Amino acid sequence: NKSEVLELFMHVKKKDIEAELTKCRKFLAQFQSSNETEMVGGDEGGDDKDGEEGDDLAGEKDLGKLKSSGMRGGKYGHGGKSARKYKKLVSNLGILFFKFIFLIVIIQGYFVMIYFISSSFLDQVSSLTSELELLISR
């Protein structure tokens, strides 16, 4: 019964999951191998220059595959996403700051309007009290 309910809510095929798993494993293996080659050093012997060029071409092909499949790779691949997030954050903060200032101006306008309305009301009250004083004193 529970497995049927889970099947209803999870319409993901097992083949799709396995395909994504193999993509992740390939990416992880390539990432680890690139880290190991960077740690060992790129140009130790100098005798295998032809072999290194072939490896570079294979690496470029792999990078092309990774980028086409939606994953980011390479030495400088991580900067663009964070820069876009930063720009979006700055623009969102600017909009938020503008809304906050606009709200403060509206609130101040309300209090100034109340002040002028209350001053005219107080003028009317003072004129009425002076008239009442005259009426009471007679």
HUMO-V739956 format. One record per backbone hydrogen bond with DSSP energy under -0.5 kcal/mol. CO is the residue of the C=O (numbers start at 1). NH is the residue of the N-H. E is the energy in kcal/mol with one decimal. If there is no record, write none. Layout:
BEGIN
CO:NH:E
CO:NH:E
END
This chain:
BEGIN
1:5:-1.8
2:6:-2.4
3:7:-2.3
4:8:-2.0
5:9:-1.7
6:10:-1.7
9:11:-0.6
11:13:-0.5
13:17:-1.8
14:18:-2.4
15:19:-2.4
16:20:-2.3
17:21:-2.1
18:22:-2.3
19:23:-2.0
20:24:-2.3
21:25:-2.4
22:26:-2.6
23:27:-2.5
24:28:-2.6
25:29:-2.5
26:30:-2.5
27:31:-2.7
28:32:-2.6
29:33:-2.3
30:34:-2.3
31:35:-2.0
32:36:-2.2
33:37:-2.0
34:38:-1.7
35:39:-2.0
36:40:-2.2
37:41:-1.7
48:52:-2.2
49:53:-2.0
50:54:-1.7
51:55:-1.9
52:56:-2.4
53:57:-2.2
54:58:-2.2
55:59:-2.6
56:60:-2.3
57:61:-2.1
58:62:-2.4
59:63:-2.5
60:64:-2.3
61:65:-2.2
62:66:-2.6
63:67:-2.8
64:68:-2.2
65:69:-1.9
66:71:-2.4
67:70:-0.9
74:77:-0.5
76:79:-0.7
78:82:-0.9
79:83:-1.9
80:84:-2.2
81:85:-2.1
82:86:-2.5
83:87:-2.5
84:88:-2.5
85:89:-2.5
86:90:-2.7
87:91:-2.5
88:92:-2.5
89:93:-2.5
90:94:-2.2
91:95:-2.3
92:96:-2.4
93:97:-2.7
94:98:-2.4
95:99:-2.4
96:100:-2.3
97:101:-2.5
98:102:-2.4
99:103:-2.3
100:104:-2.3
101:105:-2.4
102:106:-2.0
103:107:-2.3
104:108:-2.5
105:109:-2.4
106:110:-2.1
107:111:-2.1
108:112:-2.3
109:113:-2.4
110:114:-2.4
111:115:-2.0
112:116:-2.2
113:117:-2.5
114:118:-2.8
115:119:-2.3
116:120:-1.9
117:121:-2.1
118:122:-2.9
119:123:-1.9
120:124:-1.9
121:125:-2.4
122:126:-2.5
123:127:-2.0
124:128:-2.2
125:129:-2.5
126:130:-2.0
127:131:-1.9
128:132:-2.5
129:133:-2.3
130:134:-1.7
131:135:-2.2
132:136:-2.7
133:137:-2.2
134:138:-0.8
END
